[in-house]
Amino acid sequence: MEREESAKPYHDWNQRITDECYGPNAHARILDDKGYLRAVANNYSRISFNFGPTLLAWLAHSDPDTYQAIIAADTKSQARYSGHGSAIAQVYNHIIMPLASSRDKETEIIWGIRDFTARFGRRPEGMWLAETAVDYETLNLLAKHGILFTILSPEQIRRVQDPRTLQWHDVAPPALDTTRPYQVMLQGKRSITVFFYHAELSRAVAFEGLLNNGAYFASRLAGAFSGSAAGSQLINIATDGESYGHHHRFGEMALAYALDVIDQAPDVALTNYGEYLSVNPPVWQAEILENTSWSCAHGIERWQSDCGCQSGLHPGWNQKWRAPLRDAMDYLRDAAVPLISAQGDLWAKDFWAARDGYIDVILNRTPEQVDDFLKEHQRAPLAADDKVRALEVMELSRQLLLMYTSCGWFFDDIAGLESVQVMKYAARAIQLAEGLFDVSFSEMFTAILAKASSNDTGDSGRRIFAEQVLPRQVDLARVALHYSLMHILTVEESLPLTQIYCYDVQLEGGRVWRAGTVKMASGRVRVQSQITLAQRSYVFAVLHLGDHNVTAGVQADAEVERFDAVVNQAGQAFDTSDFPEVIRLLDQFFHGKTHSLRQLFRDEQETVIRHLVRDAFADAIQAHRQNYERTIPLMRFLKDMGQNIPDVFRGAAAIAIRTSLGEELARDPVRFDEIERWVQDAVEWDIWRDGQDLMAGFARFVEHLAGNVLSQPERVEGLEDLARGVRIAYSLPLQIDLRIAQLAVFHIGQGRAVQDPGGPTVWNERLAQLERMLMIHSGEQDTH
């Protein structure tokens, strides 16, 4: 995943929302009425929840602690709720199911079940439908594959049957009793249970500030029961998981507090859908309204037309772009599927069964798993090239599903992050399809996109595709080019085997020339995709004239003798410092197709640019520090006299102080005296304006100290360092996030050392000091 600028100060939105929501919900703090931490709870163990499989895959790789906490929550919920886990499966790619083909619907369900089973170690009882978008075919397929229940909005019901009279009654949402489950009868004597969520309470959580107070949240939930109704009642709400911490700061704490209050109440009990259904099977039947969802008043139009549903952030914008974007995707799918089916039938016994089984490869791309998959589905043993084609067809099928991810149409503009992402999936599908079938798809695809127009920039969908999508495309040649650039721009200039994203790269021979700051490198490199196993060899040559001046070229399957001859000529020119001749020779050999730093992948591009500007940056910072040190006496005199301090002086001070503070906060080992010195200067000259970077820096600093305590809890010095870091954070006119430090100290407190008979040990004294500083009740129990 490349850097997403709108997620700053985080690398991307997954990282940001994990820090604001998923992680905090896995370790939710419960405070007493004085604001002291008294318990920590894993919210996921007490509520029904679902995570998208692709998000879980990212978490498993990028934040394994949060991932493991989510998996553990389901295990704990089984013990709490009579063997019924709280995790719910999800259709795999979060597509709008009524808009999908029958075959795609089934694959989405199968993949969602298989992914869930692989992660949670059990089959799912329920499945969440993206945006609760539903039709009868989808429900029938859920039931066919053993799913017992799903959750819908009360707006999605047509009528109900009273089991006492067997009469059917049309029902409007306010009159629908959402405290009971309903059975929906399907084809082939199948049925599925539907829970309709409490709309008013769900809306209050999402939009009306119900998460501002955990006690009030609990009272609203408990107060929703009907005192006149006989038998068991279920109050259930359905909300975006991001509501608890991302959309509403500290929402995870309100949820944890409310669950704690309800858990201790004598007349109500927490449950999950699976447990409730096991003891309260539905006796009422229901019929649904097809082609409806919970987030579009017009059914499912939000994902295919300008229906008027939008975020509300841009009232004057239209969503006429939605139809062309959907039409372009549908064209690509409908044009590619017959070719995919025909190609698949050449090697697979049942291609569509193979596509359903491809989830096993997605979950585990080891060579052994790939071989097992191909052996299971192939008609006959496959040669190496045939294996590549088979995997390319499977991957093309996956991209055709990914490109329908619902968020691509949900928001306000085609130039938005989400719409560009689904176009990236489509671009990869086009890339694979054109390579497999030697047919052009891009011309018609972009012609349809040209009918869409951005509210924000005015650009057409075709231009957005050309400028924001195609430059991000990756293939074997782009990886080889990236490697050649990194080969000369990094300290390690010779790596026998490396990995770039999902590609293996092997250097098969190379040479480097140097003349002061100027360098030239050449060599041969083999690139192989870990996804499709496609591979190719490339020759490369790259000239770095210093700073950002880089010229590089790659060529596939080049004549080695001819390439070596050109490299020898370039080497001779290099040795005589005839760099224009080197550039001419490279340009001639690569037919004018040479490249610059712009062709690096974005994250590495930033790394290299930081490296290139490091010296110039250091010189500039040193100059500001010198100016600051020189003008301090004058600034203090002016301040004492009540005179204005020139902006140029304040500017130099701010740059010197902020940079020095940032460097010290990142230093290991920590130099507290230096940090405190620069903090004093920062306070003196009030450089906190626009202090987002300093807030993040101090938060990381304290988290680092907390991590040291967790890794070596017996060290008194670690506790003392953390206390000193927390004191510094408290001294700042910034809101530093001390959640990680508080959780670390709370966790250490659970394993508190036994005090000496004569009095507390130094370790206990330091721990107690931290507990007071961070407002933690000592001796409380972790309910995680």
C-alpha positions in Angstrom: 0.0 0.0 0.0 1.4 3.4 -1.1 1.4 6.5 1.1 -2.0 8.3 1.2 -1.4 12.0 1.8 -4.9 12.6 3.2 -4.2 10.1 6.0 -1.3 12.2 7.5 0.4 12.0 9.9 -0.1 8.3 9.2 1.2 6.4 6.1 -2.2 5.4 4.9 -5.9 5.2 6.0 -5.7 1.6 7.2 -2.9 2.6 9.6 -4.7 5.6 10.8 -8.1 3.9 11.4 -6.3 1.0 13.1 -4.6 3.4 15.5 -7.9 5.4 16.1 -10.4 2.5 16.1 -9.4 -1.2 15.7 -6.5 -1.2 18.2 -8.4 0.9 20.8 -11.4 -1.4 20.6 -9.2 -4.4 21.2 -7.8 -2.7 24.4 -10.7 -0.4 25.4 -10.2 1.6 28.6 -12.9 1.7 31.2 -12.8 4.7 33.6 -14.4 5.4 37.0 -16.4 8.5 37.8 -13.2 10.4 38.6 -11.5 9.5 35.3 -9.2 6.8 36.6 -8.5 3.7 34.6 -10.1 0.8 36.4 -10.3 -1.9 33.7 -9.3 -2.8 30.1 -11.7 -4.7 27.9 -11.6 -6.3 24.4 -14.8 -4.9 23.0 -14.8 -7.4 20.3 -15.3 -10.3 22.7 -18.6 -8.8 23.9 -20.3 -7.7 20.6 -21.1 -9.2 17.3 -18.6 -7.9 14.7 -17.3 -8.4 11.2 -14.1 -7.4 9.5 -13.5 -7.5 5.7 -11.2 -10.3 4.7 -8.9 -7.9 2.9 -8.6 -5.7 6.0 -7.9 -8.7 8.1 -5.1 -9.7 5.7 -3.6 -6.2 6.0 -3.8 -6.3 9.8 -2.2 -9.8 10.0 0.8 -8.4 8.1 0.9 -4.8 9.4 -0.4 -4.9 13.0 -0.3 -8.5 14.2 -1.0 -7.5 17.8 -4.4 -6.0 16.9 -5.1 -8.9 14.5 -4.4 -11.5 17.2 -6.6 -9.6 19.7 -9.5 -9.7 17.2 -9.0 -13.5 16.7 -8.7 -14.0 20.5 -11.9 -12.0 21.0 -13.9 -14.6 19.0 -12.4 -17.4 21.1 -13.3 -15.6 24.3 -16.8 -14.9 23.1 -17.4 -18.6 22.5 -16.7 -19.2 26.2 -19.0 -16.3 27.1 -21.9 -17.1 24.8 -22.5 -20.8 25.0 -20.0 -21.8 22.3 -21.2 -19.2 19.8 -18.4 -16.9 18.6 -19.2 -13.2 18.0 -17.3 -12.8 14.7 -19.5 -12.7 11.6 -18.3 -13.4 8.1 -18.6 -11.0 5.3 -19.0 -11.3 1.5 -15.4 -11.2 0.5 -14.8 -8.0 -1.5 -17.6 -5.8 0.0 -19.5 -5.7 -3.3 -23.1 -4.8 -3.7 -24.5 -8.2 -4.1 -27.8 -7.5 -6.0 -25.7 -5.8 -8.7 -23.4 -8.8 -9.1 -23.8 -11.8 -11.4 -25.1 -15.1 -9.9 -21.7 -16.6 -10.3 -19.9 -13.7 -8.6 -22.3 -13.7 -5.7 -21.5 -17.4 -5.0 -17.8 -16.9 -5.2 -18.0 -13.9 -2.9 -19.9 -16.0 -0.3 -17.6 -19.0 -0.7 -14.4 -16.9 -0.4 -15.9 -15.1 2.6 -16.6 -18.4 4.4 -13.3 -19.9 3.6 -11.3 -16.8 4.7 -13.3 -16.7 7.9 -12.7 -20.4 8.7 -9.0 -20.1 8.0 -8.7 -17.1 10.4 -11.1 -18.0 13.2 -10.8 -21.7 13.1 -14.6 -22.4 12.8 -17.3 -22.0 10.3 -19.3 -18.8 10.5 -22.9 -18.8 11.6 -23.8 -15.4 10.1 -22.6 -13.3 7.2 -22.7 -9.5 6.8 -23.8 -8.2 3.4 -22.0 -5.1 2.2 -24.2 -2.1 3.0 -26.9 -4.7 3.8 -27.7 -4.7 0.1 -29.9 -7.7 -0.5 -32.0 -9.7 -2.9 -33.6 -13.2 -2.6 -30.9 -14.8 -4.7 -28.2 -13.6 -2.3 -30.2 -15.0 0.7 -30.7 -18.3 -1.1 -27.0 -18.6 -1.7 -26.2 -17.8 1.9 -28.5 -20.5 3.1 -27.2 -22.9 0.4 -23.7 -22.5 1.9 -24.8 -23.0 5.5 -25.2 -19.4 6.7 -27.8 -19.3 9.4 -28.5 -15.5 9.7 -27.8 -12.0 8.4 -28.7 -8.5 9.6 -30.8 -6.0 7.7 -32.3 -2.6 8.2 -36.0 -2.4 9.2 -36.5 -0.3 6.0 -35.8 -3.5 4.0 -38.9 -5.5 5.2 -42.0 -5.9 3.1 -44.4 -7.8 5.3 -44.5 -10.3 8.2 -46.6 -13.3 9.1 -48.2 -13.7 12.5 -47.6 -17.3 13.6 -50.9 -17.2 15.6 -53.1 -16.3 12.7 -50.9 -17.1 9.8 -52.0 -13.8 8.3 -49.5 -11.6 6.4 -49.3 -7.9 7.3 -47.6 -5.1 5.5 -45.4 -3.4 8.0 -43.7 0.0 8.1 -40.3 0.4 9.9 -41.6 2.2 13.0 -44.2 -0.6 13.6 -41.7 -3.5 13.0 -40.8 -5.4 16.1 -37.0 -5.6 15.9 -36.7 -7.4 19.2 -37.4 -10.8 17.6 -35.7 -12.8 14.7 -37.6 -13.5 11.5 -37.5 -16.5 9.2 -37.3 -15.8 5.4 -38.4 -18.7 3.3 -36.4 -19.4 0.2 -36.2 -21.7 -2.9 -35.7 -25.4 -2.4 -37.2 -25.4 1.0 -34.3 -23.4 2.3 -34.7 -20.6 4.9 -32.5 -18.0 6.6 -33.0 -16.0 9.8 -32.9 -12.2 9.5 -32.3 -9.9 12.4 -33.6 -6.3 11.8 -31.6 -3.8 13.8 -33.0 -1.0 16.0 -32.9 1.9 13.5 -33.4 4.8 16.0 -30.6 3.7 18.3 -28.3 2.9 15.5 -28.8 6.3 14.0 -28.2 7.9 17.4 -24.8 6.2 17.7 -23.8 7.2 14.2 -25.1 10.7 14.0 -26.6 12.0 17.3 -23.7 11.8 19.8 -24.9 8.8 21.7 -21.2 7.8 22.2 -20.5 11.0 24.1 -21.5 9.3 27.4 -21.1 5.6 28.1 -23.6 5.5 31.0 -26.3 7.3 28.9 -25.5 4.9 26.0 -26.2 1.9 28.3 -29.4 3.4 29.6 -30.7 4.0 26.1 -30.0 0.4 25.1 -31.6 -1.0 28.2 -34.5 1.4 27.9 -35.4 0.1 24.5 -37.1 -3.0 25.8 -40.8 -3.2 25.7 -42.3 -3.7 29.2 -45.5 -5.1 27.8 -44.0 -7.8 25.6 -43.9 -11.4 26.8 -41.0 -13.7 26.3 -37.4 -13.0 25.3 -36.5 -9.7 23.6 -33.3 -8.8 21.7 -32.1 -5.2 21.4 -29.6 -5.1 18.6 -28.0 -2.1 16.8 -25.9 -2.1 13.6 -23.3 0.6 13.0 -20.0 1.1 11.2 -17.2 -0.2 13.4 -15.3 3.0 12.7 -17.9 4.9 14.7 -16.2 3.7 17.9 -13.0 5.7 17.9 -12.5 7.0 14.3 -15.7 8.9 13.6 -16.3 9.6 17.3 -13.1 10.0 19.4 -13.1 7.8 22.5 -16.2 6.0 21.2 -14.6 2.7 22.0 -14.5 3.8 25.7 -18.1 4.7 25.7 -18.9 1.3 24.2 -16.7 -0.5 26.7 -18.3 1.4 29.6 -21.9 0.7 28.3 -21.1 -3.0 27.9 -19.7 -3.1 31.4 -22.9 -1.5 32.9 -25.2 -3.8 31.0 -23.1 -6.8 31.9 -23.6 -6.0 35.6 -27.3 -5.3 35.3 -29.6 -7.9 37.0 -32.5 -7.8 34.5 -30.7 -7.8 31.1 -27.8 -9.8 29.6 -25.3 -9.4 26.8 -25.5 -12.0 24.0 -24.6 -12.4 20.4 -26.7 -13.3 17.4 -25.6 -16.9 17.3 -26.4 -17.6 21.0 -29.7 -15.8 20.9 -30.8 -17.7 17.8 -29.9 -21.0 19.3 -32.4 -20.6 22.2 -34.9 -18.3 20.3 -35.5 -19.7 16.8 -37.8 -17.5 14.7 -41.5 -18.2 14.8 -42.5 -15.1 12.7 -41.8 -15.1 9.0 -40.9 -12.1 6.9 -40.6 -11.1 3.3 -37.9 -8.6 2.3 -37.8 -5.7 -0.1 -35.3 -6.7 -2.8 -32.6 -4.5 -4.2 -32.4 -2.4 -1.0 -29.7 -1.3 1.4 -29.2 0.5 4.7 -27.4 3.5 3.2 -29.4 4.5 0.1 -33.0 5.7 0.3 -33.4 4.7 -3.3 -32.5 1.0 -2.9 -29.1 0.4 -4.4 -28.9 3.4 -6.7 -26.1 4.9 -4.8 -23.8 2.4 -6.5 -24.9 3.1 -10.1 -26.6 6.4 -10.5 -26.9 10.1 -9.4 -29.7 9.3 -6.9 -28.9 12.1 -4.5 -27.4 10.1 -1.7 -24.0 11.4 -0.8 -21.8 12.2 2.3 -23.2 15.7 2.8 -19.8 17.3 2.8 -20.3 18.8 -0.7 -23.9 19.8 -1.1 -23.4 21.3 -4.5 -21.8 18.3 -6.1 -23.5 15.7 -8.2 -22.8 12.0 -8.7 -23.5 11.7 -12.4 -20.1 10.0 -12.6 -21.4 6.9 -10.9 -23.2 5.5 -13.9 -20.2 5.8 -16.3 -17.9 4.2 -13.7 -20.3 1.3 -13.2 -20.8 1.0 -17.0 -17.0 0.8 -17.6 -16.6 -1.9 -15.0 -19.6 -3.9 -16.4 -18.1 -3.6 -19.9 -14.8 -4.9 -18.8 -16.4 -7.8 -16.9 -18.8 -8.8 -19.6 -16.1 -8.6 -22.3 -13.5 -10.5 -20.3 -15.6 -13.3 -18.7 -16.3 -15.3 -22.0 -12.6 -15.2 -22.8 -11.7 -16.2 -19.2 -14.2 -19.1 -19.3 -12.8 -20.4 -22.6 -9.2 -20.0 -21.5 -10.0 -21.6 -18.1 -11.6 -24.6 -19.7 -8.4 -25.3 -21.6 -6.6 -26.3 -18.3 -9.3 -26.7 -15.6 -11.7 -29.6 -15.2 -14.3 -27.0 -13.9 -13.0 -23.5 -14.2 -15.6 -21.9 -12.0 -15.1 -24.4 -9.3 -11.4 -23.6 -9.6 -12.1 -19.9 -9.2 -14.1 -20.7 -6.0 -11.1 -22.7 -4.8 -8.6 -20.0 -5.6 -9.2 -18.5 -2.2 -6.9 -21.2 -0.8 -4.1 -19.7 -2.9 -5.0 -16.1 -1.9 -4.8 -17.1 1.8 -1.5 -18.9 1.3 0.7 -18.3 -1.7 3.4 -20.8 -0.9 4.8 -22.8 -3.8 3.3 -25.9 -2.2 -0.1 -24.4 -1.9 0.0 -23.2 -5.6 1.0 -26.7 -6.8 -1.7 -28.3 -4.7 -4.3 -26.0 -6.2 -3.2 -26.6 -9.8 -3.0 -30.3 -9.3 -6.5 -30.4 -7.8 -8.1 -28.5 -10.7 -6.0 -29.2 -13.8 -7.1 -31.5 -16.6 -3.6 -32.8 -17.1 -0.1 -31.8 -15.8 0.8 -28.2 -16.8 4.0 -27.0 -18.2 5.7 -24.0 -16.6 4.2 -21.5 -19.1 0.8 -23.0 -18.8 0.9 -22.7 -15.0 1.6 -19.0 -15.4 -1.3 -18.6 -17.8 -3.6 -20.5 -15.4 -2.6 -18.2 -12.5 -2.9 -15.1 -14.6 -6.5 -16.1 -15.5 -7.3 -16.7 -11.8 -5.7 -13.4 -10.8 -7.7 -11.6 -13.6 -10.9 -13.1 -12.1 -9.9 -11.8 -8.7 -9.3 -8.3 -10.0 -12.7 -8.3 -11.7 -14.3 -8.9 -8.3 -12.1 -6.3 -6.5 -13.0 -3.6 -8.9 -16.6 -3.7 -7.6 -15.7 -2.8 -4.0 -18.6 -0.7 -2.9 -16.8 2.3 -1.5 -15.7 3.2 -5.1 -19.3 4.6 -5.6 -20.3 5.5 -2.1 -18.6 8.9 -1.7 -18.9 12.2 -3.6 -16.4 12.2 -6.4 -14.8 10.0 -9.0 -11.4 11.7 -8.2 -11.7 10.5 -4.6 -9.3 8.0 -3.1 -11.9 5.2 -3.1 -13.0 5.6 -6.8 -9.3 5.8 -7.9 -8.6 2.5 -6.0 -11.3 0.6 -7.8 -10.0 1.9 -11.1 -6.6 0.6 -10.1 -8.1 -2.9 -9.8 -9.7 -2.4 -13.2 -6.4 -1.3 -14.7 -4.7 -4.5 -13.4 -7.5 -6.6 -14.8 -7.0 -4.8 -18.2 -3.3 -5.4 -18.0 -3.7 -9.1 -17.4 -6.6 -9.5 -19.9 -4.7 -7.8 -22.8 -1.6 -9.9 -22.1 -3.6 -13.1 -22.0 -6.0 -12.6 -25.0 -4.2 -10.1 -27.2 -7.4 -8.0 -27.3 -7.7 -4.3 -26.5 -9.9 -3.5 -23.6 -8.5 -0.1 -22.5 -9.8 1.9 -25.5 -13.5 1.1 -24.8 -13.1 1.2 -21.0 -11.6 4.7 -21.1 -14.1 5.9 -23.7 -16.9 5.0 -21.2 -15.0 6.7 -18.4 -14.7 9.8 -20.5 -18.5 10.3 -19.9 -17.7 10.9 -16.1 -16.6 14.2 -14.8 -15.1 15.2 -11.4 -16.8 17.8 -9.3 -13.5 18.6 -7.7 -11.2 19.1 -10.6 -13.4 19.0 -13.6 -11.3 16.2 -15.1 -13.0 13.4 -17.0 -12.8 9.8 -15.8 -10.5 9.1 -18.7 -8.0 11.7 -17.6 -8.2 10.6 -13.9 -7.5 7.1 -15.1 -4.5 8.3 -17.2 -3.0 10.6 -14.6 -3.8 8.9 -11.3 -4.1 5.2 -12.2 -1.8 4.2 -15.1 1.3 5.8 -13.6 0.9 3.6 -10.6 0.7 0.4 -12.6 3.2 -2.3 -11.8 4.6 -5.0 -14.2 7.8 -6.9 -14.4 9.6 -4.2 -16.4 8.6 -1.5 -13.9 10.0 -3.6 -11.1 13.2 -4.1 -13.0 13.5 -0.4 -13.5 12.7 0.3 -9.8 15.4 -2.1 -8.8 18.0 -0.5 -11.1 17.3 2.9 -9.6 17.5 1.6 -6.1 20.6 -0.4 -7.0 22.6 2.8 -7.4 20.8 5.2 -5.1 21.1 3.1 -1.9 24.1 2.2 0.1 23.8 -1.5 -0.6 24.6 -1.6 -4.3 24.6 -5.4 -4.7 21.8 -7.6 -3.4 21.9 -11.2 -4.7 18.2 -11.7 -4.0 15.6 -9.2 -2.8 11.9 -8.6 -2.8 10.0 -5.6 -4.1 6.4 -5.8 -3.0 5.0 -9.1 -4.4 8.0 -9.6 -6.8 11.2 -11.6 -6.3 14.2 -9.9 -7.9 17.6 -11.6 -8.4 20.7 -9.8 -9.6 22.4 -12.1 -12.1 25.5 -10.0 -12.6 26.5 -6.3 -12.4 29.2 -3.7 -12.2 29.6 -0.3 -10.7 31.7 2.7 -11.8 32.5 5.7 -9.5 34.0 9.1 -10.1 33.5 11.3 -7.0 29.8 11.7 -6.5 29.0 10.4 -10.0 28.2 6.7 -10.3 27.2 4.3 -13.1 25.9 0.8 -12.7 24.9 -2.0 -15.2 23.8 -5.5 -14.9 21.2 -8.2 -15.5 18.3 -8.9 -13.2 15.5 -11.6 -13.2 12.1 -10.5 -11.9 9.4 -13.0 -11.0 5.8 -12.3 -9.8 4.9 -14.1 -6.6 1.3 -14.0 -7.7 1.3 -15.4 -11.2 4.9 -16.8 -11.3 5.5 -14.9 -14.5 9.2 -14.0 -14.9 11.6 -12.3 -17.2 15.2 -11.2 -17.4 16.2 -7.6 -18.1 19.4 -5.8 -18.6 19.8 -2.4 -17.0 22.1 0.6 -16.9 21.8 3.6 -14.8 23.8 6.8 -14.5 23.7 9.0 -11.3 25.2 12.4 -11.8 24.5 13.4 -8.2 21.5 14.8 -6.4 18.3 14.0 -8.3 20.0 13.6 -11.7 19.5 10.0 -12.6 19.1 8.3 -16.0 18.1 4.6 -16.1 17.0 2.1 -18.7 15.9 -1.5 -18.8 15.3 -3.9 -21.7 13.9 -7.4 -21.7 15.6 -10.3 -23.3 18.4 -8.2 -24.8 21.3 -9.6 -26.7 23.9 -10.0 -24.0 26.9 -9.5 -26.3 25.5 -6.3 -27.7 24.6 -5.0 -24.3 28.1 -5.8 -22.9 29.7 -3.9 -25.9 27.6 -0.8 -25.2 28.3 -1.0 -21.5 32.1 -1.3 -22.2 31.8 1.8 -24.4 29.9 3.7 -21.7 32.4 2.6 -19.1 35.3 4.0 -21.2 33.4 7.3 -21.6 32.7 7.3 -17.9 36.4 6.8 -17.0 37.2 9.9 -19.0 34.3 11.8 -17.4 32.6 12.1 -20.8 29.2 11.9 -19.2 27.2 13.3 -22.1 28.6 10.4 -24.2 27.4 8.0 -21.5 23.9 9.4 -21.7 24.0 9.3 -25.5 25.0 5.6 -25.5 22.4 4.6 -23.0 19.7 6.6 -24.8 20.7 4.9 -28.1 20.7 1.4 -26.7 17.3 1.8 -24.9 15.8 3.5 -27.9 15.1 6.8 -26.1 13.2 5.0 -23.3 15.2 6.1 -20.3 13.7 7.1 -17.0 14.2 9.2 -13.9 13.4 9.2 -10.2 9.7 9.7 -11.2 9.5 6.0 -12.0 10.3 4.9 -8.5 7.4 3.6 -6.4 6.2 6.3 -4.2 7.4 5.2 -0.8 10.9 4.5 -2.1 10.8 7.7 -4.0 10.3 9.6 -0.7 13.1 7.6 0.9 15.5 8.4 -1.9 14.6 12.1 -2.0 15.1 12.4 1.7 18.5 10.8 1.3 19.3 13.2 -1.6 18.3 16.3 0.2 19.8 15.2 3.5 23.1 17.1 3.2 21.4 20.3 1.9 18.8 20.0 4.6 21.4 19.6 7.3 23.3 22.7 6.1 20.0 24.7 6.1 19.1 23.5 9.6 22.6 24.3 10.9 22.3 27.8 9.5 18.9 28.3 11.3 20.4 26.9 14.5 23.3 29.3 14.3 21.0 32.2 13.5 18.8 31.2 16.5 21.7 30.9 18.9 23.0 34.3 17.7 19.7 36.1 18.0 18.5 34.7 21.3 19.9 37.6 23.4 18.3 40.2 21.1 15.0 38.3 21.1 14.9 38.2 24.8 15.7 41.9 25.1 12.9 42.7 22.6 10.5 40.4 24.5 11.4 42.1 27.8 10.9 45.5 26.3 7.5 44.5 25.0 8.6 45.0 21.4 7.7 42.9 18.4 10.1 40.2 17.5 10.8 40.1 13.7 9.2 37.2 11.9 12.5 36.2 10.4 13.9 35.7 14.0 10.8 33.7 15.1 10.9 31.7 11.9 14.5 30.7 12.5 13.8 29.8 16.1 10.8 27.7 15.2 12.7 25.7 12.6 15.7 25.2 14.9 13.6 24.2 17.9 11.2 21.9 16.1 13.9 20.1 14.1 16.1 19.7 17.2 13.2 18.4 19.2 12.2 15.9 16.5 15.8 14.6 16.3 16.0 14.2 20.1 12.7 12.5 20.4 13.8 9.9 17.8 17.2 9.4 19.3 18.1 6.1 21.1 19.4 6.1 23.8 17.2 9.0 25.0 18.9 12.3 26.1 16.3 13.7 28.5 18.4 16.8 29.3 18.5 17.8 25.6 14.7 17.2 25.2 13.9 19.3 28.2 16.2 22.0 27.0 14.5 22.3 23.7 11.1 22.0 25.3 11.9 25.0 27.5 12.9 26.9 24.4 9.7 25.9 22.6 7.7 27.2 25.5 9.7 30.4 25.7 9.1 31.2 22.0 5.7 29.6 21.7 6.4 27.6 18.6 3.4 25.2 19.0 1.3 26.6 16.3 0.5 23.9 13.7 2.1 21.4 16.0 0.7 18.2 14.5 4.1 16.8 13.8 5.3 17.5 17.3 2.3 15.9 18.8 2.9 12.7 16.8 6.6 12.9 17.7 6.0 13.1 21.4 3.4 10.3 21.2 5.9 8.0 19.5 8.5 9.0 22.0 6.4 8.0 25.0 5.2 4.9 23.2 8.9 3.9 22.8 9.5 4.3 26.5 6.3 2.3 27.3 7.5 -0.4 24.9 10.8 -0.6 26.8 8.9 -1.0 30.1 6.8 -3.8 28.6 9.8 -5.6 27.2 11.7 -5.4 30.5 9.1 -4.8 33.2 11.6 -5.6 36.0 13.9 -2.7 35.2 13.4 0.2 37.6 15.2 2.5 35.2 12.6 1.8 32.5 9.8 2.9 34.9 11.8 6.0 35.8 12.4 6.9 32.1 8.7 6.5 31.3 7.8 8.7 34.3 10.2 11.4 33.1 8.8 11.2 29.5 5.2 11.4 30.8 6.1 14.5 32.9 7.5 16.2 29.8 4.4 15.3 27.8 2.2 16.9 30.6 4.3 20.0 30.5 3.4 20.7 26.9 0.5 22.9 25.6 -0.3 20.0 23.3 -2.7 17.0 23.7 -0.2 14.1 23.7 -1.8 10.7 23.3 -0.7 8.7 26.4 -3.1 5.8 25.8 -0.3 3.3 25.0 1.7 4.4 28.1 -1.4 4.1 30.3 -2.2 0.6 28.9 1.4 -0.5 29.4 1.5 0.6 33.0 -1.9 -1.0 33.7 -0.7 -4.2 32.2 2.5 -4.2 34.3 0.3 -3.5 37.3 -1.5 -6.8 36.8 1.8 -8.6 37.5 2.7 -6.4 40.4 5.6 -7.6 42.5 4.9 -8.6 46.1 5.9 -5.8 48.4 8.6 -6.4 51.1 7.3 -6.9 54.6 9.2 -3.7 55.7 7.6 -1.5 53.1 7.3 -1.0 49.3 10.2 -1.8 47.0 11.7 0.8 44.8 10.1 -0.9 41.8 6.7 -0.7 43.5 7.2 2.9 44.4 8.1 3.8 40.8 5.1 1.8 39.5 2.7 3.5 41.9 4.1 6.8 40.9 3.3 6.1 37.2 -0.1 4.8 38.2 -0.8 8.1 39.9 0.6 10.2 37.0 -1.5 8.2 34.4 -4.6 8.0 36.6 -4.7 4.2 37.0 -6.4 2.4 39.8 -3.9 0.0 41.3 -4.8 -3.7 41.6 -7.8 -3.6 39.2 -8.4 -6.5 36.9 -7.9 -6.6 33.1 -11.0 -7.9 31.4 -9.2 -8.2 28.1 
